[in-house]
Amino acid sequence: MDDALDPRLNAYRDDLADIRLKGRVEAERFVEGEFARVTSPLAPVRRRPLPEESLDTELLKGERVRVFDDSGDGWAWVQSEADGYVGYLPVACLGPDTAPPPTARVIAPRTLVFPQPDIKRPPVGSLTMGALVAIVGEASDHNAEYAELDSGGFVVRQHLAPLEATMPDFVAAAEPFLGVPYLWGGKSALGIDCSGLVQLGLWMAGQQAPRDTDMQERALGTRLAGIEALRRGDLVFWKGHVGIMQDGQTLLHANAHHMMTASEPLEVAVERMEKKGVAVTSIRRLDFG
């Protein structure tokens, strides 16, 4: 087996593996997998197919996955097409990849789905920022304009944007999550972690980003020599943690100290971490050129 293969990003087990890894790993059989899409508002991805297993990440409605195994026990072993993350999620969160492809994404931190184009009707669900939807119709009343979704229901139109539209500032995409509860593995306005905040913010700005902190520290931007002269959008890394600079002095980060996404002076966060014996490992500056 290739020791360099990260199991978070490569689908292989003793009994089954991605056919693209043939010759690099040993497995009883290799499969191409079948594509599916997330149909639930959020899909929890776990390292093992157990509901009590800690959350590794979440996939959002409309995201495409490659399914390698559906063992019939309610869990599917999948790989995200967006960031390559591998794990187990409930089969009930998936649907066939045959529906109309997504045409828009949610740009509000959270939006409600109404059964009819009427904001006075009790919502039948909600979607979070980054969710992908297919619009099949439009409607309006004296309160709002609505997009009709292929999956059913109506969303107010101003909470959606075309897939090709991107936010010019990824920090501005992350800032609305201020006060959102900290959730290990979370990637939504219902709960989010530090690397999920970075990834989602960058995705909304049209930039690809890996999921976990160590991956982001290796892949994103250019390393700065020191902590001085920081600017908006710089990423500050500690072992197992990352934050986003809102300006030269202020750090935005989802963290377990506040148990929410908080904004605080960088020097305060650095001092608190140093008291725990954890020092800044790098500062990365992103260049979207």
Buried (B, 14 or more C-beta within 10 A) or exposed (E): EEEEBEEBBBBBBEEBBBEBBEEBBEBEEBBEBBBBBBBBBBBBBBBEBEEEBEBBBBBBBBBBBBBBBBEEEEBBBBBBBBBBBBBBBBBEBBEEBEEEEBBBBBBBBBBBBBEBBBBEEEBEBBBBBBBBBBBEEEBEEEEBEBBBBBBEBBBBBEBBBEBEEBBEBBBBBBBBBBEBBBBBBBBBBBBBBBBBBBBBBBBBBBBEBBBBBBBBBEEBBEEBEEBEEBEBBBBBBBEEBBBBBBBEEBBBBBBEBBEBBBBBEBEEBBEEBEEEEBEBBBBBBBEEE
